[in-house]
């Protein structure tokens, strides 16, 4: 399975890169922290080398030994996995659900640093995320320029034109999801050219296209809502870099077009899946855009900083997003987060990992309805905006998956196909 290939090849490659990153920063750790920094780097590397060996030799998954706030939840989850195996041995790297062990690896990478001050705040993936951002400059400039030109006339657009712009920016955000560093094991995956040029050609690759449902939800909510209640959209973020910029443009469009009154962003509280957005990445990206020496790019950055200050944009992170649980358990494991999402008029879940967690990462029949695969996770109307990079997909028409499979055996994991898949939560 693709899961087997991931655990066998991709994850050890990612660990090797993490170890290499720490090696390369040795002098920096020494300059900042003296011998203590170098000692911490050595301990972290030895912890990670041991982890890589456990993974490659299919050792049992072990309890977390750190004191971090989520450790107890992780250890309970391991007990749950042990019970599932019905005495068929301990859960191990190759004998466990892919979603679980992949999340577990990133949590162990975090522990390797968190347990080794003074380098405990070092993000081993930060360089890759920054590089991805800088290598996507051409696309960032094209998108920000397009958007700032659009804003000049946005008040004059009629409903049909607004609808077209929403579809366009949703598609940019969808294909921005291709820029995923965990998928390429950290290899370059930046968006080099303007994403706006090729949208027409990409439409046949959107396997489920519920953009109309999103549009009518937003328009009807707007009409129903009086002055008193604000229309709130939440974006559960995926990758930093170009994808994040495309999400921020979409969020600004929702406010500027008055389709939404506030946008809440949800990122990861620790470095995750190589390129996932943390609070640091979120703020860093806006700062980079502000100081860009391109008029329209810096205008975007300045406006977005303003949105945060005014409180019409709100950034959140919650420990739940970096637990191994799928979302059907959120109401039980993180009732505070579930209650917060219930306040939203629309939840946009970006990317593949969120899709896997929405659908329980199961080997569903392609035609199983999305609503059913969500397994009672319905806090608010929600939409998955995702390019396919793992072999879980539901809600297709009869024969649709089989037809693509016949000509493209790798269709589910190539990132070539996408979905904008909606569930009304009723």
LUMKE-846356 format. One record per residue (C-alpha): y negated, z negated, x; residue in three letters. Coordinates in pm, whole numbers, plus 32768, in hexadecimal, padded with zeros to 4 digits. Layout:
BEGIN
YZXALA ...
//
This chain:
BEGIN
800080008000UNK 7E9380168062UNK 7E9C7E998070UNK 7FA77EA9817FUNK 7EDB7FA1824CUNK 7DA97EBD8228UNK 7E5B7D8482A1UNK 7F1A7E3983B4UNK 7E027F118443UNK 7CA77ED083B8UNK 7C997D5583C1UNK 7D107D31852CUNK 7C0C7E39858DUNK 7AFD7D7084E0UNK 7B6C7C308591UNK 7B6D7CE586E0UNK 7A077D5786A2UNK 799D7BF58644UNK 7A337B6D8788UNK 798A7C83884CUNK 783A7C3687A4UNK 78537AC9880FUNK 78AD7B328976UNK 777D7C118986UNK 76937AFA8918UNK 77127A048A1AUNK 75D67A1B8AF1UNK 74F879F489C2UNK 75B778B9895CUNK 758E78368AC0UNK 7417787F8AC2UNK 73E477D58973UNK 74D076AF898DUNK 754176958AFAUNK 76AB76388B45UNK 76DB75B489E2UNK 76A37714895BUNK 77A477AB8A47UNK 78A4769D89F6UNK 787176D98881UNK 789C785088B4UNK 79E67816896FUNK 7A697731885EUNK 7A0A7827874CUNK 7AB579458805UNK 7BF0787B883AUNK 7BF4782186C5UNK 7BCB79928668UNK 7CD37A0D8760UNK 7DC7791486CBUNK 7D6A7991856EUNK 7DA97AFA85D7UNK 7EFB7A9A8661UNK 7F5A79E2851EUNK 7EF97B148455UNK 7FB47C10852CUNK 80F37B418538UNK 80F47AF383C0UNK 80D4797C83E9UNK 80B0789D82B6UNK 7F4D786C8238UNK 7ED6771182A0UNK 7DF2761581FAUNK 7C8576168265UNK 7C3774F28348UNK 7ABC7500833EUNK 79D074248278UNK 790F753F81D2UNK 78B975128060UNK 79B576147FE4UNK 7ADF75A580B9UNK 7B8174D77FA4UNK 7B7275FF7EB2UNK 7C1476E37FB4UNK 7D2875E77FF6UNK 7D6975BE7E81UNK 7D8377367E6AUNK 7E8B773A7F7DUNK 7F54763B7EB3UNK 7F3577227D87UNK 7FBB78457E59UNK 80DC776A7ED2UNK 8139771C7D6BUNK 812F788E7D12UNK 822D78DE7E1EUNK 833478077D67UNK 83C377817EA7UNK 83E078DB7F46UNK 834778578086UNK 81E1780E80E4UNK 80CD79088090UNK 809D79D381CEUNK 7FBA7AEE823DUNK 809D7C0A81CCUNK 81477B5380ABUNK 80147AF37FE0UNK 7F197B9C7EFDUNK 7E367C7E7FC8UNK 7CF67BF87F28UNK 7D547A957F89UNK 7DAA7ACD80F7UNK 7C867BB98131UNK 7B8E7AB980A6UNK 7C4479AB816AUNK 7C0E7A6782B1UNK 7A957A77827BUNK 7A8E79078221UNK 7B4878B78366UNK 7A50798B842EUNK 793C78BC8391UNK 79F1777A83F0UNK 7A1777EF855AUNK 789C77E68579UNK 784376D48482UNK 792175DF8541UNK 78867635868FUNK 771C75CB86A4UNK 76277627873AUNK 7691778C86E1UNK 76F5772C857FUNK 75E277FE84DCUNK 7634793D8597UNK 768D7A5E84ACUNK 77927B2D8565UNK 774D7C56847EUNK 75D17C508494UNK 75B47D5D85A1UNK 768C7E5184E1UNK 75C07E1C83A5UNK 74797E51845FUNK 74FF7F898509UNK 7570801583B9UNK 74117FD98331UNK 736180848456UNK 745181AA845AUNK 740981E682E9UNK 729182048323UNK 727C836E82B5UNK 7322831A8169UNK 724E81DF813FUNK 710D82A68177UNK 717B83B78084UNK 71D482B97F77UNK 709B81E17F9DUNK 6FBD83177F9FUNK 7063839F7E66UNK 7041824F7DBAUNK 6ED382167E13UNK 6E7F83757D93UNK 6F3B83237C52UNK 6E7581DF7C22UNK 6D2B829E7C21UNK 6D8883437AD4UNK 6E81824C7A45UNK 6D9681E5792AUNK 6D84834E78B3UNK 6EFC838978A2UNK 6F9883AB774AUNK 70E3830C76EFUNK 71B2843B7754UNK 710E844B78ACUNK 713C82D478E3UNK 72A982FC7888UNK 72D284147988UNK 722E83407A98UNK 730E82177A47UNK 744182F77A68UNK 73C383847BAFUNK 7382822F7C4EUNK 74CA81A47BC8UNK 757F82C27C74UNK 74C882827DBBUNK 753281167DA0UNK 769881847D50UNK 76BB826E7E7BUNK 760181757F54UNK 773E80A77F2BUNK 77ED8194801DUNK 773380E6813BUNK 78367FD88168UNK 78867F4E82C1UNK 79C17E8D8263UNK 7A557FD281E0UNK 7A1480858329UNK 7A7B7F4C83EEUNK 79167F36846CUNK 78F480A284D7UNK 77B181578480UNK 77948194830BUNK 761F81BF82E0UNK 757982AA81EBUNK 74E083B682CAUNK 743C84AA81D9UNK 737A84948096UNK 746884217F86UNK 739684C97E78UNK 73EE862D7EE1UNK 755E86267E8CUNK 756985607D46UNK 75B0868E7C67UNK 76DC86F37D39UNK 776685917D2DUNK 7772856D7BB2UNK 78DA85F17B95UNK 794384D77C80UNK 78CF83C87B8DUNK 7A1A83827ADFUNK 798D829679D7UNK 782182D47988UNK 779381D47896UNK 7626820878F3UNK 75CE825A7789UNK 7657810A7719UNK 757F805C781CUNK 744E811C77AAUNK 747F80CC763BUNK 74C57F5D7689UNK 73807F40774FUNK 72AE7FFF7653UNK 73377F3F7528UNK 73157DEE75D4UNK 71AE7E447625UNK 71667EA174BBUNK 72127D697431UNK 71707C78751FUNK 70207BF374BAUNK 6F1B7B7475AFUNK 6FC47A2175C0UNK 71107A7D765DUNK 71227B3B77A3UNK 721C7C5177E6UNK 72E57BE77913UNK 73C27CC679EBUNK 74A27C357AFCUNK 751D7D007C25UNK 764A7C717CD9UNK 760F7D0C7E2DUNK 77027DAE7F1BUNK 76A07E3F806EUNK 75627E0B8136UNK 74C17F3C81D9UNK 747F8077810FUNK 75417FFE7FDFUNK 74637ECC7FBFUNK 73297FA57FD1UNK 73B580817EB9UNK 73F67F477DE8UNK 72947EC97E24UNK 720380197DB8UNK 72D5800D7C7BUNK 725F7EA87C38UNK 70F37F097C69UNK 712180307B80UNK 71AC7F4A7A70UNK 70727E727A87UNK 6F787F8F7AAEUNK 7009804B7984UNK 70027F0778BBUNK 71777F267875UNK 71967DC8790BUNK 70A77CA4793EUNK 71637BFA7A56UNK 727A7C527B46UNK 73607B4F7BE2UNK 74207BAA7D1FUNK 75627AFF7D88UNK 75C97B0B7EF7UNK 76C77A5E7FD3UNK 768E7901805DUNK 774A795081A2UNK 77827A91826BUNK 788C7B4F81A8UNK 79557C9281B2UNK 788F7D0A82E4UNK 77647D9F822FUNK 77307CCD80F5UNK 75CD7C5780B2UNK 756C7AEF8106UNK 741C7A4B80C1UNK 73B87A938229UNK 740E7C068200UNK 734E7C1580B8UNK 720F7B818149UNK 72347C398295UNK 72517D8A81E2UNK 71137D508119UNK 705A7CE38258UNK 70D47E1C8311UNK 705C7EFB81F7UNK 6F0A7E4981EBUNK 6ECD7E83835BUNK 6F4F7FEC8362UNK 6E5180E183E4UNK 6E7E81C082B7UNK 6D898197819AUNK 6E7D81AA8075UNK 6F8D80DC811CUNK 6E9D7FC1816EUNK 6E097FD9800FUNK 6F677F957F83UNK 6F937E6A806BUNK 6E3F7DD88010UNK 6E7B7E037E99UNK 6FD47D687EB0UNK 6F567C397F70UNK 6E567C1D7E54UNK 6F6A7C2B7D4CUNK 70177B047DF5UNK 6ED37A3E7E0BUNK 6E837A817C9CUNK 6FE27A147C39UNK 70387B5A7B85UNK 71427B897C93UNK 72217A5F7CDEUNK 73287A4B7DF0UNK 745779677DC4UNK 759079247E86UNK 76B778597E0EUNK 77F077E77EC0UNK 78C878877DB0UNK 788379E97E2DUNK 793779997F73UNK 7A6478EA7EDEUNK 7BB379A27EB5UNK 7BAA797C7D39UNK 7B867AA57C55UNK 7A717A927B53UNK 7B507A367A2DUNK 7B5778D37ABDUNK 79DD78B57AE9UNK 79A077F379A4UNK 7A9676ED7A1FUNK 7A5376EA7B9AUNK 78D977217B90UNK 785F76CE7A30UNK 76F576B57AABUNK 76FB781D7B28UNK 77A8789A79EDUNK 76A077EC7915UNK 758B788C79E4UNK 762179E979BDUNK 763679B27845UNK 74B879AF7841UNK 74B27B1878B6UNK 748D7C4C77D9UNK 754A7D2478D3UNK 761B7CDB7A08UNK 763D7DF37B08UNK 775F7DB57BF5UNK 773D7E867D2EUNK 785F7EFE7DFDUNK 79D17EF47E2FUNK 7A147D857E75UNK 79607D257D33UNK 7A357E247C78UNK 7B737D927D0BUNK 7B047C377C9FUNK 7A9D7CB17B45UNK 7BF47D4C7B08UNK 7CC47C447BBCUNK 7D1A7D4A7CC9UNK 7E577DAB7C10UNK 7F1E7EE97C0FUNK 7EAF7F467AB0UNK 7F0C808479FAUNK 7DDD81677A19UNK 7DAB8171789FUNK 7D9B7FF87865UNK 7C477FB077C3UNK 7B447F1278A9UNK 7B067E0177A4UNK 7C747D9A77B5UNK 7C827D9C7932UNK 7B577CAF793AUNK 7C457BA778B1UNK 7B467AF077D6UNK 7A307AFE78D9UNK 79137B5877EDUNK 77E17A82783BUNK 76F37B9E77D7UNK 76FA7D1A77BDUNK 77627D917916UNK 77867ECF79DDUNK 78437F197B1DUNK 779180107C04UNK 7890805E7D0FUNK 792381687DF1UNK 7A9F81527E05UNK 7B1C80B97F4AUNK 7C5080017ECCUNK 7D6E80617DE9UNK 7D047FB17CABUNK 7C6B807E7B95UNK 7C7080587A1AUNK 7BCD80FA78EDUNK 7C2682627941UNK 7C81836B7842UNK 7DF583BB781CUNK 7E65849D7938UNK 7D1A848379F4UNK 7D9C83AF7B15UNK 7EE284727B33UNK 7E2885BC7B3FUNK 7D4D854F7C65UNK 7E7784A97D0EUNK 7F2F85F77D13UNK 7E2386A27DE3UNK 7D9185737E9CUNK 7E9184637EE8UNK 7D83838B7F8FUNK 7C8C83A37E6CUNK 7C89822E7E20UNK 7C2F81C17F7FUNK 7B5882D9800BUNK 7A07826A7F7DUNK 79D783CC7EF1UNK 79F683647D85UNK 7920826F7CC4UNK 790281C07B75UNK 77E581397AA5UNK 78C3807379BBUNK 78347FA278A0UNK 78B97E8777CAUNK 77F07E0876A1UNK 78837CA676B1UNK 78B17C85753AUNK 
//
